[in-house]
């Protein structure tokens, strides 16, 4: 069942993003999305909220039952001084802020 949930989330993210964007599993139950051409935090929040809501409204059929899941999102925009490590670390901390705020939230920073 866990693999099915991961596949559902991955499929939802992949179909919601443009072909120029990239998404993938980062490990465990985490995913990373690279969304190109986002000019500011407000726009990033709109994109991330769209993804969050799409996952929230998706479900996995389990015979006569269905399973719905939610995601906690942390998003950030690349700055010139970023390395891959600093960017992922910042996004990861923002994701944990979303979890601490009650889960199924989007935090941008």
C-alpha positions in Angstrom: 0.0 0.0 0.0 2.9 2.4 0.8 4.3 2.0 -2.7 0.9 2.7 -4.2 0.6 5.9 -2.2 4.1 7.1 -3.3 3.2 6.3 -6.9 -0.1 8.2 -6.6 1.7 11.3 -5.2 4.4 11.1 -7.8 1.9 10.9 -10.6 -0.2 13.8 -9.2 2.9 16.0 -9.0 4.2 15.0 -12.4 0.9 15.7 -14.2 0.4 19.0 -12.4 3.8 20.5 -13.4 4.9 21.6 -16.8 7.2 19.4 -18.9 10.0 21.9 -18.3 9.8 21.3 -14.5 11.2 18.3 -12.7 9.9 16.2 -9.8 11.3 13.1 -8.1 11.4 11.2 -4.9 14.0 12.5 -2.6 14.0 9.5 -0.2 11.6 7.9 2.2 8.3 9.8 1.8 9.8 13.0 0.5 9.7 14.5 -3.0 11.5 17.4 -4.6 10.1 19.6 -7.3 12.2 22.0 -9.4 9.9 24.6 -10.9 11.6 26.9 -13.4 10.8 30.6 -14.0 9.2 31.4 -10.7 9.8 35.1 -10.1 8.9 35.4 -6.4 7.6 33.8 -3.3 4.0 34.7 -3.9 4.0 32.9 -7.3 5.9 29.9 -5.7 3.2 29.8 -3.0 0.5 29.6 -5.6 2.3 26.7 -7.4 2.9 24.8 -4.2 -0.7 25.3 -3.0 -1.9 23.9 -6.3 0.2 20.8 -5.8 -0.9 20.4 -2.2 -4.5 20.7 -3.0 -4.2 18.3 -6.0 -2.6 15.7 -3.7 -5.2 16.3 -1.0 -8.0 15.6 -3.5 -6.4 12.5 -5.0 -7.0 9.1 -3.7 -5.8 5.5 -4.0 -8.5 2.8 -4.6 -8.2 -0.2 -2.3 -11.0 -2.5 -3.4 -14.2 -0.9 -2.1 -12.3 1.7 0.0 -10.2 4.6 -1.0 -7.2 6.2 0.8 -6.5 9.9 0.7 -3.3 11.5 1.8 -2.0 15.0 2.3 1.4 16.6 1.9 3.4 19.2 3.9 5.3 21.5 1.5 8.4 23.7 2.1 9.3 25.8 -0.9 12.1 28.3 -1.6 13.6 30.2 -4.4 17.2 29.8 -5.5 19.5 32.7 -4.6 22.9 33.2 -6.2 24.8 32.1 -3.2 22.9 28.8 -2.9 24.5 25.4 -3.3 22.4 22.3 -3.8 23.0 21.6 -0.1 21.8 25.0 1.2 18.8 25.0 -1.1 17.6 21.5 0.0 18.4 22.3 3.7 16.3 25.5 3.5 13.4 23.7 1.7 13.6 20.8 4.2 13.3 23.2 7.2 10.4 24.9 5.6 8.7 21.6 5.1 9.1 20.8 8.8 7.6 24.2 9.7 4.6 23.1 7.7 4.4 19.8 9.6 4.7 21.6 13.0 2.0 24.0 11.9 -0.5 21.1 11.7 0.5 19.3 8.5 -1.1 19.6 5.1 0.3 23.1 4.9 2.6 25.1 2.6 5.4 27.2 3.9 7.5 29.4 1.6 10.7 31.2 2.6 
